[in-house]
Amino acid sequence: MKQSKLLIPTKKENPSDAEALSHIMMERAGYIYQISAGVWAYLPLAYRVIRKIHQIMHEEMEKAGAFQMETPSMLPADLWKQTGRYEAYGDTLYKFKDHNDREYILGPTDEEAMTEILRDSVKSYKKLPLVVYQITDKFRNEPRPRYGVLRGKEFSMLDAYSFAADEEGLDEAYQAQAQAYRNIFDRAGLSYKVILADSGTIGGDNSQEFSAPAEIGEDVIVYTDGGYAANLEKATSKFDAVQQTAEPKELEKKATPGAHTVDEACASLGVDQGQMIKSMLYMAKMSEDDYQPVMVLMRGNDEVNETKVENALDCDELELASEEDAVKYLGAHPGSLGPVGVDEDVKILADNYVKVLVNMACGANDDGHHYVNANIDRDFRVDEFGDFRNVQEGEIAPDGYPIKFTNGIEIGHIFKLGTGYSKKLGAQVLDKNGRLVDMIMGCYGIGVTRMLSAVAEQNADENGLVWPDSIAPFDVHVIPVNAKKDEQMAMANELEQQLTAAGYEVLVDDRKERAGVKFADSDLIGIPLRVTIGKKATDGIVEVKIRKTGETLEVKQEELVNTVGILLKQLDKQTSND
């Protein structure tokens, strides 16, 4: 393929609004074009990469026994209302009406549609387990699009759904999908971790997330050298607190003017953060019109893990209470809140580490005042203890190794949905005993465009993109230094024919540009191997450059095809080892 005929609008300058290396380089290299905030066009080079990712996905999903289909992006709102997700998704759901005033959404995921189709299509356990998948565009009204295509309003996903008549069938499908996802990411050249995760608004359990370590990752990966890995929402550490044995002292109220933070209150009272109780007031949405005020107690040096709290309450939503709510339920503003004297209508949860403390300091529910020597049961109640905190680096994980943190990009997620959707939508089959049973579901998703961004982020350098050969837009970039010289262009055309005949994809830079411009664009585009045709063309010698390492070697024309094959195999092996 000739570069002069291909749309590759490279840029010398970095985009002014780009923060991530992958965003900068994909836009500069002419892979993506922004139509509006969070909405991107994928230009020919990016489309070639995405097409190769799709092919890997198709091959691995077929090996795993999944079959491709497609559901519409425009879905009736009534279907989502039946499962309760129409409200649960909130403002991130695109909602609209047709000319008949019927409500629709643009689907961010397809559990409802797939369940309806299987409900009406499969009636017997003999057809199960069954796995279907699609690769299609999804939509989310992302309030803060950023990092290029990583977090957008429209994005491409592979989403698969399994249906089984029993737990054995569910586990069979789940394990097959887990292996397929590993194969997909391995073949695409991604470095990733498989971590324990929360299922979020989709629901279900046995949730595993595939996360690609990267500085721009939105998630914190908690991991150890022993193999433990979880996202911060799900991570736990070994409980190592010792019960304090001091004698309870008399409760005392003290003025703490201007103390609104834990640090300020500790300084004013002269107490350690470990003895200060941080009291966080939340409003938990238990049902459509039922909001429950909930106070969460935490040591001053710990942070509340809202996902753990939300799961413990089994609520639809959890949000930090407003100042008005704090005054309404506790009579004070945030910064002076505490559990002493709190009415029964406010539920109180406390982290396990609070349980061992004696003579604690806490807010007095009186602006500018705190208590010291507060004790559980004597001075305040706790309705439920549990693990409600974020783990910290250096703590000991369940596998006995110290915890480490790194940022990660979520690229895939799998979980066992159970019967939540099938019950609500009436998806049943006859089992082997002739009884109607709810289909047991699994859900499996990969962000295709997130994969594109993650691979670029992990492999790009200061000069541009560096694609693994398995998904690179081309295998070889052939560059005649001076396209005006007939002998160089003749050799370029010969090499293109030879390499193409050997099964390689070749891009020939036939533009009448300066050599420096061609080389800079080649580095930006990131094709694995560059073949330069220069002064030694008359001697039948070309230079081969490995984009990933920068190494160069001179090769005779007749040996080029074999050399390309050897180098690409070496690069594939390095990618697998990485």
ZASERO-614377 format. One record per residue (C-alpha): residue number from 1; residue in three letters; x, y, z. Coordinates in pm, 1 decimal, m for minus. Layout:
! residues N
i; aa; xx; yy; zz
NUM; ala; X; Y; Z
...
END
This chain:
! residues 578
i; aa; xx; yy; zz
1; met; 0.0; 0.0; 0.0
2; lys; 131.0; 343.4; m94.0
3; gln; 144.6; 604.5; 182.0
4; ser; 59.2; 888.0; m55.2
5; lys; m283.9; 728.0; m109.8
6; leu; m359.8; 658.5; 257.3
7; leu; m518.2; 905.5; 500.8
8; ile; m249.0; 953.5; 768.4
9; pro; m271.2; 1318.1; 890.9
10; thr; 41.0; 1328.5; 1111.0
11; lys; 112.6; 1634.0; 1327.2
12; lys; 438.6; 1780.4; 1457.9
13; glu; 288.4; 1939.5; 1769.9
14; asn; 119.1; 1773.5; 2065.1
15; pro; m257.9; 1830.0; 2097.0
16; ser; m315.0; 2110.5; 2348.6
17; asp; m575.3; 1916.8; 2549.3
18; ala; m394.7; 1580.7; 2560.4
19; glu; m254.7; 1447.2; 2889.2
20; ala; m187.3; 1079.6; 2819.4
21; leu; 101.0; 959.5; 2603.3
22; ser; m132.0; 726.6; 2412.4
23; his; m371.0; 1014.0; 2335.3
24; ile; m86.7; 1241.1; 2224.8
25; met; 75.5; 988.7; 1997.0
26; met; m239.5; 839.4; 1843.5
27; glu; m362.6; 1185.2; 1751.7
28; arg; m23.5; 1303.7; 1627.5
29; ala; 29.7; 984.4; 1428.0
30; gly; m303.0; 1023.9; 1248.3
31; tyr; m485.8; 731.4; 1406.6
32; ile; m775.6; 917.3; 1569.4
33; tyr; m969.9; 1238.6; 1512.2
34; gln; m1190.7; 1408.8; 1769.0
35; ile; m1540.5; 1491.1; 1643.0
36; ser; m1651.3; 1633.9; 1978.5
37; ala; m1567.6; 1581.6; 2346.6
38; gly; m1556.8; 1206.7; 2408.6
39; val; m1654.0; 1120.7; 2048.2
40; trp; m1379.3; 997.8; 1816.8
41; ala; m1332.2; 889.5; 1456.5
42; tyr; m1091.5; 600.9; 1397.8
43; leu; m885.7; 676.0; 1087.3
44; pro; m747.3; 405.9; 852.8
45; leu; m441.8; 311.7; 1062.9
46; ala; m645.6; 278.4; 1382.4
47; tyr; m913.8; 86.1; 1197.5
48; arg; m653.0; m164.6; 1076.8
49; val; m536.8; m214.5; 1437.4
50; ile; m894.4; m254.1; 1561.8
51; arg; m970.5; m501.5; 1281.2
52; lys; m677.3; m717.1; 1392.7
53; ile; m794.4; m702.1; 1754.0
54; his; m1138.0; m812.7; 1631.9
55; gln; m984.5; m1106.0; 1445.3
56; ile; m798.8; m1223.7; 1755.4
57; met; m1123.0; m1195.7; 1950.5
58; his; m1322.3; m1392.6; 1694.9
59; glu; m1066.1; m1673.0; 1692.2
60; glu; m1041.7; m1703.1; 2069.9
61; met; m1415.4; m1674.5; 2130.0
62; glu; m1482.7; m1951.1; 1881.3
63; lys; m1225.4; m2170.2; 2058.7
64; ala; m1415.8; m2102.1; 2381.4
65; gly; m1743.6; m2215.9; 2222.5
66; ala; m1902.6; m1871.4; 2188.6
67; phe; m2103.2; m1762.2; 1884.8
68; gln; m2125.7; m1412.8; 1744.7
69; met; m2449.8; m1216.2; 1704.1
70; glu; m2553.7; m854.1; 1736.9
71; thr; m2821.3; m662.8; 1925.5
72; pro; m2933.7; m307.8; 1845.5
73; ser; m2777.6; m9.8; 2019.9
74; met; m3120.3; 154.1; 2052.1
75; leu; m3316.4; m29.2; 2320.7
76; pro; m3665.5; 20.8; 2467.7
77; ala; m3651.7; 185.6; 2809.3
78; asp; m3926.4; m47.6; 2938.3
79; leu; m3685.1; m340.2; 2925.0
80; trp; m3437.6; m159.3; 3147.6
81; lys; m3712.0; m43.8; 3382.0
82; gln; m3806.2; m407.6; 3443.9
83; thr; m3459.8; m477.8; 3586.4
84; gly; m3429.5; m146.5; 3773.2
85; arg; m3123.3; m31.5; 3582.6
86; tyr; m3300.6; 255.3; 3406.3
87; glu; m3284.0; 452.4; 3729.6
88; ala; m2966.0; 292.5; 3867.3
89; tyr; m2755.7; 416.7; 3575.8
90; gly; m2871.1; 771.9; 3638.7
91; asp; m2741.8; 1052.3; 3418.1
92; thr; m2482.3; 834.2; 3244.7
93; leu; m2762.5; 670.5; 3042.5
94; tyr; m2858.3; 832.1; 2710.7
95; lys; m3239.1; 859.0; 2711.4
96; phe; m3468.6; 981.2; 2434.4
97; lys; m3817.2; 940.5; 2280.6
98; asp; m3934.9; 860.1; 1929.2
99; his; m4216.1; 1040.7; 1744.3
100; asn; m4470.0; 812.1; 1918.2
101; asp; m4340.2; 928.8; 2256.2
102; arg; m4197.0; 585.3; 2331.8
103; glu; m3888.8; 593.4; 2552.8
104; tyr; m3555.0; 450.1; 2439.8
105; ile; m3196.1; 435.8; 2556.5
106; leu; m2860.1; 393.0; 2386.2
107; gly; m2720.1; 75.3; 2539.3
108; pro; m2405.2; 85.7; 2753.7
109; thr; m2436.0; m292.0; 2800.1
110; asp; m2678.0; m563.0; 2686.8
111; glu; m2784.6; m795.5; 2968.4
112; glu; m3154.2; m712.6; 2923.3
113; ala; m3165.8; m754.5; 2545.2
114; met; m2968.3; m1080.3; 2550.0
115; thr; m3185.0; m1221.6; 2829.3
116; glu; m3504.7; m1137.6; 2640.1
117; ile; m3374.1; m1305.6; 2323.6
118; leu; m3269.5; m1624.5; 2506.7
119; arg; m3594.3; m1627.4; 2706.1
120; asp; m3798.0; m1641.7; 2386.0
121; ser; m3559.8; m1869.1; 2196.0
122; val; m3447.8; m2145.4; 2434.1
123; lys; m3692.3; m2360.0; 2632.8
124; ser; m3489.4; m2666.9; 2734.1
125; tyr; m3171.6; m2732.9; 2932.4
126; lys; m3053.4; m2945.6; 2637.6
127; lys; m2949.8; m2626.8; 2453.0
128; leu; m2747.4; m2504.3; 2750.4
129; pro; m2486.6; m2395.6; 2841.9
130; leu; m2479.0; m2148.3; 2557.7
131; val; m2251.3; m1847.4; 2507.4
132; val; m2317.2; m1562.2; 2265.3
133; tyr; m2110.3; m1251.2; 2203.3
134; gln; m2101.4; m935.5; 1998.5
135; ile; m1852.9; m661.9; 1913.8
136; thr; m2037.8; m335.5; 1885.1
137; asp; m2052.9; 28.4; 1991.8
138; lys; m2175.0; 125.0; 2337.7
139; phe; m2277.5; 461.0; 2476.8
140; arg; m2225.7; 629.6; 2813.2
141; asn; m2289.8; 995.2; 2894.5
142; glu; m1941.2; 1033.4; 3038.9
143; pro; m1927.9; 1361.2; 3236.0
144; arg; m1548.3; 1391.7; 3206.3
145; pro; m1418.6; 1245.1; 2880.7
146; arg; m1039.9; 1226.6; 2897.4
147; tyr; m725.6; 1046.6; 2783.7
148; gly; m839.9; 1031.5; 2422.4
149; val; m1032.9; 715.6; 2341.3
150; leu; m977.2; 566.6; 2687.6
151; arg; m1278.3; 732.9; 2845.1
152; gly; m1528.3; 839.8; 2582.0
153; lys; m1901.4; 874.8; 2531.7
154; glu; m1908.0; 620.2; 2249.9
155; phe; m1683.4; 315.8; 2265.2
156; ser; m1645.9; m30.2; 2117.3
157; met; m1686.0; m342.7; 2328.5
158; leu; m1683.9; m715.7; 2306.7
159; asp; m1958.0; m833.9; 2537.9
160; ala; m2040.8; m1199.9; 2587.9
161; tyr; m2319.3; m1364.0; 2786.4
162; ser; m2349.5; m1722.9; 2903.1
163; phe; m2673.3; m1902.6; 2988.2
164; ala; m2683.5; m2227.5; 3184.3
165; ala; m2938.4; m2449.5; 3354.9
166; asp; m2714.5; m2526.6; 3652.9
167; glu; m2404.9; m2405.6; 3838.5
168; glu; m2186.9; m2661.7; 3663.7
169; gly; m2278.7; m2518.6; 3324.6
170; leu; m2215.8; m2164.0; 3446.9
171; asp; m1872.1; m2256.4; 3581.5
172; glu; m1782.2; m2430.4; 3255.7
173; ala; m1865.0; m2118.3; 3053.5
174; tyr; m1697.7; m1885.4; 3305.1
175; gln; m1368.7; m2073.7; 3302.3
176; ala; m1367.8; m2095.1; 2921.7
177; gln; m1423.9; m1720.2; 2893.2
178; ala; m1155.1; m1644.7; 3151.7
179; gln; m903.4; m1840.9; 2944.5
180; ala; m1020.5; m1681.3; 2619.6
181; tyr; m965.3; m1336.0; 2767.7
182; arg; m613.0; m1426.4; 2876.9
183; asn; m539.8; m1552.2; 2527.4
184; ile; m675.3; m1235.0; 2368.2
185; phe; m467.2; m1004.0; 2586.1
186; asp; m156.5; m1220.7; 2547.8
187; arg; m183.7; m1219.5; 2170.1
188; ala; m241.0; m843.6; 2162.2
189; gly; 85.0; m786.2; 2348.2
190; leu; m69.1; m643.2; 2664.2
191; ser; 84.6; m657.2; 3009.3
192; tyr; m204.0; m712.4; 3252.6
193; lys; m310.7; m842.7; 3590.6
194; val; m618.1; m1049.6; 3673.8
195; ile; m767.2; m897.3; 3986.6
196; leu; m1061.0; m940.1; 4221.2
197; ala; m1319.7; m673.0; 4148.3
198; asp; m1664.6; m539.9; 4234.1
199; ser; m1945.4; m598.1; 3982.5
200; gly; m2092.0; m248.0; 4012.2
201; thr; m2429.5; m167.5; 3854.6
202; ile; m2435.3; m491.0; 3652.1
203; gly; m2446.8; m709.8; 3963.7
204; gly; m2334.5; m1064.8; 4025.2
205; asp; m2032.4; m1213.8; 4200.4
206; asn; m1713.6; m1413.1; 4129.1
207; ser; m1599.0; m1093.7; 3964.2
208; gln; m1257.0; m1072.4; 3798.9
209; glu; m1112.6; m769.1; 3627.4
210; phe; m833.1; m761.8; 3372.5
211; ser; m628.2; m449.8; 3431.8
212; ala; m334.2; m313.8; 3231.5
213; pro; m78.6; m134.9; 3454.1
214; ala; m32.0; 223.2; 3330.0
215; glu; 25.4; 564.4; 3486.1
216; ile; m301.6; 700.6; 3347.6
217; gly; m503.7; 409.3; 3487.5
218; glu; m823.8; 519.9; 3660.8
219; asp; m813.4; 224.1; 3899.6
220; val; m565.2; 138.0; 4173.7
221; ile; m440.6; m220.0; 4145.5
222; val; m356.7; m373.5; 4482.1
223; tyr; m111.4; m661.0; 4434.9
224; thr; 165.0; m861.1; 4598.0
225; asp; 466.1; m1059.2; 4484.5
226; gly; 280.9; m1368.7; 4602.3
227; gly; 11.8; m1339.7; 4335.7
228; tyr; m269.1; m1161.2; 4521.5
229; ala; m435.9; m893.1; 4308.3
230; ala; m752.7; m688.3; 4353.6
231; asn; m875.3; m342.6; 4275.0
232; leu; m887.0; m96.2; 4563.2
233; glu; m1264.5; m129.2; 4594.6
234; lys; m1235.7; m501.7; 4666.4
235; ala; m893.8; m539.5; 4831.0
236; thr; m857.7; m661.9; 5189.3
237; ser; m561.3; m701.6; 5422.7
238; lys; m497.8; m912.5; 5730.4
239; phe; m654.3; m764.5; 6044.3
240; asp; m364.4; m705.5; 6280.6
241; ala; m503.4; m468.2; 6545.1
242; val; m459.3; m545.1; 6915.1
243; gln; m737.3; m469.7; 7162.4
244; gln; m647.6; m165.4; 7373.3
245; thr; m665.7; m230.6; 7746.2
246; ala; m662.9; 119.7; 7897.6
247; glu; m929.4; 204.3; 8155.2
248; pro; m1216.3; 406.1; 8006.8
249; lys; m1192.3; 769.5; 8111.1
250; glu; m1471.8; 1019.8; 8161.7
251; leu; m1624.6; 1158.1; 7842.6
252; glu; m1522.5; 1520.2; 7799.9
253; lys; m1632.0; 1782.6; 7550.1
254; lys; m1369.3; 2028.1; 7428.4
255; ala; m1375.0; 2337.0; 7208.4
256; thr; m1184.9; 2297.5; 6881.9
257; pro; m1239.3; 2629.6; 6701.8
258; gly; m1140.9; 2623.8; 6335.4
259; ala; m1072.4; 2247.5; 6338.1
260; his; m1253.8; 2104.1; 6036.6
261; thr; m1017.1; 1823.8; 5929.3
262; val; m874.0; 1522.8; 6110.2
263; asp; m529.8; 1684.0; 6117.1
264; glu; m664.9; 2008.2; 6260.7
265; ala; m873.9; 1829.1; 6524.4
266; cys; m581.8; 1606.2; 6628.0
267; ala; m355.8; 1909.9; 6660.1
268; ser; m614.8; 2097.4; 6863.9
269; leu; m679.0; 1804.5; 7099.4
270; gly; m322.9; 1671.6; 7110.6
271; val; m424.5; 1319.7; 7008.4
272; asp; m286.1; 1074.7; 6753.8
273; gln; m479.4; 1010.3; 6429.1
274; gly; m511.0; 646.5; 6532.1
275; gln; m726.5; 754.2; 6829.6
276; met; m936.2; 1002.6; 6632.8
277; ile; m1261.2; 875.0; 6486.3
278; lys; m1349.9; 1007.4; 6144.6
279; ser; m1731.2; 1018.3; 6119.6
280; met; m1864.3; 1025.7; 5763.6
281; leu; m2235.9; 1076.3; 5700.2
282; tyr; m2386.9; 922.9; 5387.0
283; met; m2731.2; 899.2; 5232.4
284; ala; m2805.6; 545.4; 5112.8
285; lys; m3078.3; 498.1; 4852.8
286; met; m3252.8; 178.8; 4965.3
287; ser; m3540.5; 198.2; 4714.8
288; glu; m3706.0; 448.9; 4483.3
289; asp; m3817.9; 692.4; 4756.3
290; asp; m3634.8; 557.2; 5062.7
291; tyr; m3310.5; 726.4; 5167.2
292; gln; m3137.3; 605.0; 5483.1
293; pro; m2885.4; 826.0; 5668.2
294; val; m2576.9; 618.9; 5750.3
295; met; m2275.2; 717.1; 5959.5
296; val; m1949.3; 534.6; 5891.1
297; leu; m1680.2; 540.3; 6160.7
298; met; m1316.0; 507.3; 6067.1
299; arg; m978.9; 571.4; 6230.1
300; gly; m852.9; 916.6; 6139.9
301; asn; m569.1; 781.7; 5924.4
302; asp; m797.4; 549.3; 5723.9
303; glu; m1016.8; 619.5; 5421.2
304; val; m1374.5; 496.4; 5376.1
305; asn; m1421.6; 240.2; 5100.5
306; glu; m1763.7; 341.2; 4974.0
307; thr; m1805.7; 27.4; 4761.7
308; lys; m1766.5; m193.7; 5068.6
309; val; m2019.3; 21.4; 5255.7
310; glu; m2262.1; 9.3; 4963.6
311; asn; m2235.8; m369.5; 4943.5
312; ala; m2286.9; m407.6; 5319.1
313; leu; m2602.6; m196.2; 5302.4
314; asp; m2720.7; m358.2; 4976.7
315; cys; m2834.9; m15.3; 4863.3
316; asp; m2895.2; 117.3; 4513.1
317; glu; m2674.8; 424.3; 4558.1
318; leu; m2451.9; 576.5; 4822.4
319; glu; m2357.1; 942.0; 4827.7
320; leu; m2193.2; 1171.4; 5078.9
321; ala; m2452.6; 1366.1; 5274.8
322; ser; m2490.2; 1736.1; 5205.2
323; glu; m2431.3; 2001.3; 5471.3
324; glu; m2808.7; 2039.7; 5493.5
325; asp; m2847.9; 1665.9; 5564.6
326; ala; m2573.5; 1679.6; 5828.7
327; val; m2748.9; 1964.2; 6008.6
328; lys; m3088.6; 1792.0; 5973.2
329; tyr; m2982.3; 1457.8; 6122.2
330; leu; m2690.3; 1551.2; 6348.0
331; gly; m2726.6; 1922.6; 6420.9
332; ala; m2379.0; 2016.6; 6297.6
333; his; m2171.8; 2061.6; 5984.8
334; pro; m1912.3; 1817.0; 5846.4
335; gly; m1589.6; 1848.9; 6042.9
336; ser; m1767.3; 1833.8; 6377.4
337; leu; m1971.0; 1513.5; 6335.1
338; gly; m1954.3; 1212.7; 6563.6
339; pro; m2149.2; 910.4; 6692.3
340; val; m2223.4; 1025.1; 7049.7
341; gly; m2593.9; 1091.4; 7101.4
342; val; m2696.2; 1001.4; 6747.8
343; asp; m3065.3; 908.3; 6709.7
344; glu; m3177.1; 559.1; 6609.8
345; asp; m3288.4; 679.2; 6265.9
346; val; m2921.2; 709.0; 6166.0
347; lys; m2757.4; 371.2; 6111.2
348; ile; m2399.2; 351.6; 6239.2
349; leu; m2137.4; 130.6; 6074.7
350; ala; m1784.0; 108.4; 6211.9
351; asp; m1468.3; m36.9; 6064.5
352; asn; m1320.7; m336.2; 6248.9
353; tyr; m1019.3; m128.4; 6355.5
354; val; m1249.1; 101.3; 6555.5
355; lys; m1369.5; m193.4; 6762.8
356; val; m1036.3; m231.6; 6944.4
357; leu; m1002.6; 135.5; 7045.8
358; val; m1055.5; 282.3; 7392.3
359; asn; m1088.8; 651.9; 7483.4
360; met; m1139.5; 783.0; 7132.2
361; ala; m1172.1; 1140.3; 7012.2
362; cys; m1460.5; 1230.1; 6780.7
363; gly; m1680.3; 1515.8; 6667.2
364; ala; m1943.8; 1632.2; 6916.5
365; asn; m2219.0; 1718.0; 6665.8
366; asp; m2168.6; 2076.8; 6778.2
367; asp; m1977.8; 2304.2; 6542.3
368; gly; m1630.3; 2378.5; 6676.5
369; his; m1639.6; 2103.3; 6942.0
370; his; m1508.2; 1747.8; 6984.0
371; tyr; m1528.2; 1477.1; 7247.8
372; val; m1234.1; 1294.6; 7400.4
373; asn; m1252.9; 961.3; 7584.0
374; ala; m1552.9; 833.9; 7387.4
375; asn; m1609.3; 458.5; 7416.4
376; ile; m1824.5; 206.5; 7232.3
377; asp; m2148.5; 96.6; 7405.1
378; arg; m2099.2; 337.6; 7697.2
379; asp; m2109.1; 658.8; 7492.6
380; phe; m2228.7; 553.6; 7149.3
381; arg; m2367.0; 251.0; 6968.0
382; val; m2246.0; 68.7; 6661.1
383; asp; m2505.4; m119.1; 6456.3
384; glu; m2256.8; m317.1; 6248.6
385; phe; m1881.4; m372.8; 6236.8
386; gly; m1702.3; m473.1; 5919.8
387; asp; m1420.8; m408.1; 5675.3
388; phe; m1513.3; m64.1; 5544.0
389; arg; m1169.6; 85.3; 5476.0
390; asn; m924.4; 111.6; 5189.7
391; val; m615.6; m101.3; 5238.6
392; gln; m279.6; 75.5; 5252.1
393; glu; 54.8; m2.5; 5093.3
394; gly; 279.1; m216.1; 5312.6
395; glu; m6.9; m394.3; 5488.8
396; ile; m11.1; m772.6; 5467.9
397; ala; m243.6; m919.6; 5205.6
398; pro; m439.5; m1244.4; 5254.3
399; asp; m154.2; m1434.3; 5083.8
400; gly; 94.3; m1317.5; 5348.7
401; tyr; 290.1; m1076.0; 5128.1
402; pro; 315.7; m694.3; 5163.1
403; ile; 67.9; m495.1; 4957.8
404; lys; 185.1; m280.7; 4665.2
405; phe; m7.3; m26.8; 4456.2
406; thr; 0.1; 57.9; 4087.1
407; asn; m243.5; 234.1; 3855.1
408; gly; m427.8; 24.8; 3599.5
409; ile; m657.4; 56.0; 3298.5
410; glu; m957.1; m176.2; 3312.6
411; ile; m958.1; m364.8; 2982.4
412; gly; m1186.4; m656.6; 3065.8
413; his; m1430.6; m779.5; 3328.8
414; ile; m1597.5; m1116.6; 3386.3
415; phe; m1848.7; m1219.9; 3649.8
416; lys; m2117.9; m1468.8; 3731.4
417; leu; m2451.8; m1288.1; 3715.9
418; gly; m2660.9; m1568.7; 3862.4
419; thr; m3037.7; m1537.9; 3814.0
420; gly; m3090.6; m1167.4; 3882.2
421; tyr; m3182.7; m1080.0; 3524.4
422; ser; m3351.2; m1406.1; 3431.5
423; lys; m3587.1; m1383.4; 3732.0
424; lys; m3690.6; m1027.9; 3651.0
425; leu; m3740.5; m1100.2; 3281.1
426; gly; m3885.4; m1451.0; 3314.7
427; ala; m3607.7; m1637.1; 3134.6
428; gln; m3668.1; m2003.0; 3227.6
429; val; m3601.8; m2346.9; 3082.1
430; leu; m3715.6; m2696.7; 3164.4
431; asp; m3441.1; m2883.6; 3350.4
432; lys; m3368.2; m3256.8; 3316.4
433; asn; m3641.3; m3332.2; 3571.0
434; gly; m3901.9; m3137.7; 3373.7
435; arg; m3912.9; m2844.8; 3616.9
436; leu; m3894.6; m2479.5; 3517.3
437; val; m3574.1; m2317.6; 3640.9
438; asp; m3430.0; m1970.3; 3595.7
439; met; m3139.4; m1949.3; 3354.4
440; ile; m2809.8; m1887.8; 3534.7
441; met; m2612.7; m1617.0; 3359.6
442; gly; m2255.5; m1497.4; 3323.7
443; cys; m2134.3; m1169.8; 3175.6
444; tyr; m1798.5; m1103.3; 3008.4
445; gly; m1676.4; m778.9; 2854.0
446; ile; m1366.0; m634.6; 2687.7
447; gly; m1326.9; m268.8; 2598.5
448; val; m1192.7; m283.3; 2241.5
449; thr; m1107.5; 85.2; 2218.2
450; arg; m972.3; 74.1; 2573.9
451; met; m742.3; m207.8; 2459.3
452; leu; m624.4; 14.0; 2173.8
453; ser; m544.1; 290.0; 2422.3
454; ala; m383.4; 54.6; 2676.1
455; val; m151.1; m108.5; 2421.2
456; ala; m49.2; 234.1; 2294.8
457; glu; 8.0; 363.0; 2648.3
458; gln; 224.4; 66.8; 2748.9
459; asn; 434.9; 69.1; 2432.8
460; ala; 465.2; 428.8; 2310.9
461; asp; 784.3; 628.0; 2360.9
462; glu; 888.0; 992.1; 2314.0
463; asn; 903.6; 944.2; 1935.7
464; gly; 566.0; 784.6; 1879.6
465; leu; 375.5; 457.3; 1887.5
466; val; 532.8; 110.7; 1905.8
467; trp; 283.1; m159.1; 1804.9
468; pro; 322.4; m531.2; 1873.0
469; asp; 329.4; m706.0; 1535.2
470; ser; 11.5; m903.1; 1612.0
471; ile; m201.8; m588.5; 1591.3
472; ala; 22.8; m339.8; 1407.0
473; pro; m142.7; m173.7; 1105.5
474; phe; 142.6; m302.6; 887.1
475; asp; 436.0; m535.0; 944.5
476; val; 695.6; m343.9; 745.8
477; his; 738.6; 23.2; 656.0
478; val; 944.4; 59.8; 338.2
479; ile; 1101.2; 404.4; 295.0
480; pro; 1291.3; 510.4; m15.7
481; val; 1498.7; 806.1; 106.1
482; asn; 1447.1; 991.2; m221.1
483; ala; 1129.5; 896.2; m406.4
484; lys; 1250.0; 1100.9; m706.1
485; lys; 1523.9; 847.4; m774.7
486; asp; 1396.5; 576.1; m1004.6
487; glu; 1629.3; 302.9; m871.2
488; gln; 1506.4; 358.4; m513.7
489; met; 1137.7; 347.6; m611.1
490; ala; 1198.7; 43.3; m829.5
491; met; 1355.4; m139.5; m535.8
492; ala; 1071.0; m23.3; m306.2
493; asn; 815.5; m173.5; m545.2
494; glu; 1013.3; m498.2; m572.8
495; leu; 1042.4; m528.2; m194.0
496; glu; 672.5; m458.8; m154.5
497; gln; 589.0; m740.8; m396.9
498; gln; 833.8; m985.0; m234.2
499; leu; 720.2; m914.5; 120.7
500; thr; 351.6; m918.0; 27.5
501; ala; 395.1; m1252.0; m149.3
502; ala; 553.0; m1386.7; 170.9
503; gly; 238.7; m1287.1; 364.5
504; tyr; 350.9; m957.7; 518.0
505; glu; 157.7; m630.8; 514.6
506; val; 367.6; m349.4; 371.2
507; leu; 334.6; 28.9; 368.8
508; val; 557.2; 210.6; 117.4
509; asp; 631.6; 576.8; 182.7
510; asp; 629.1; 700.5; m176.8
511; arg; 583.8; 1065.3; m78.1
512; lys; 823.2; 1323.6; m218.4
513; glu; 917.2; 1443.8; 130.7
514; arg; 1252.6; 1499.4; 295.4
515; ala; 1407.1; 1190.3; 456.0
516; gly; 1383.4; 1347.5; 802.8
517; val; 1008.2; 1397.2; 765.6
518; lys; 962.7; 1037.0; 652.3
519; phe; 1166.7; 895.4; 939.9
520; ala; 984.0; 1109.8; 1198.9
521; asp; 646.5; 1000.2; 1061.2
522; ser; 760.3; 637.8; 1057.4
523; asp; 852.4; 655.2; 1426.2
524; leu; 517.6; 820.4; 1500.2
525; ile; 319.2; 551.5; 1316.9
526; gly; 503.3; 274.7; 1500.1
527; ile; 519.4; m11.0; 1246.5
528; pro; 744.6; m287.3; 1391.1
529; leu; 1010.8; m288.2; 1115.4
530; arg; 1136.8; m8.3; 892.7
531; val; 1328.2; m82.8; 571.3
532; thr; 1522.6; 216.0; 441.8
533; ile; 1634.6; 228.3; 77.6
534; gly; 1922.2; 473.3; 47.7
535; lys; 2263.3; 518.6; m113.1
536; lys; 2342.8; 147.7; m109.3
537; ala; 2037.0; 59.6; m316.3
538; thr; 2257.2; 27.6; m622.1
539; asp; 2449.5; m244.4; m434.7
540; gly; 2126.9; m422.4; m342.8
541; ile; 2160.2; m338.7; 28.7
542; val; 1894.7; m188.0; 257.3
543; glu; 1886.3; m89.1; 624.1
544; val; 1638.0; m252.9; 861.8
545; lys; 1542.1; m73.7; 1184.0
546; ile; 1355.1; m238.4; 1472.1
547; arg; 1112.6; 25.1; 1599.0
548; lys; 1093.3; m114.8; 1953.3
549; thr; 1466.4; m118.6; 2026.0
550; gly; 1606.6; 124.2; 1767.9
551; glu; 1856.8; m138.6; 1650.7
552; thr; 1958.9; m129.8; 1284.2
553; leu; 2124.5; m378.0; 1050.9
554; glu; 2215.2; m386.6; 684.3
555; val; 2061.3; m662.7; 475.4
556; lys; 2095.0; m774.5; 114.3
557; gln; 1776.0; m748.7; m85.3
558; glu; 1757.8; m1121.7; m149.3
559; glu; 1784.1; m1193.1; 224.9
560; leu; 1525.1; m938.8; 336.6
561; val; 1220.3; m1166.8; 345.2
562; asn; 1395.6; m1421.6; 567.9
563; thr; 1536.9; m1146.3; 789.1
564; val; 1193.0; m990.1; 834.6
565; gly; 1050.4; m1328.4; 936.1
566; ile; 1325.8; m1388.1; 1191.4
567; leu; 1298.0; m1039.1; 1341.9
568; leu; 919.0; m1050.6; 1372.7
569; lys; 935.5; m1389.5; 1544.1
570; gln; 1191.3; m1247.8; 1788.8
571; leu; 966.1; m949.9; 1857.9
572; asp; 668.1; m1180.3; 1914.3
573; lys; 874.2; m1384.3; 2160.0
574; gln; 983.9; m1069.8; 2346.4
575; thr; 622.1; m954.8; 2364.9
576; ser; 515.2; m1291.0; 2509.1
577; asn; 794.4; m1277.5; 2769.1
578; asp; 705.4; m919.6; 2864.2
END
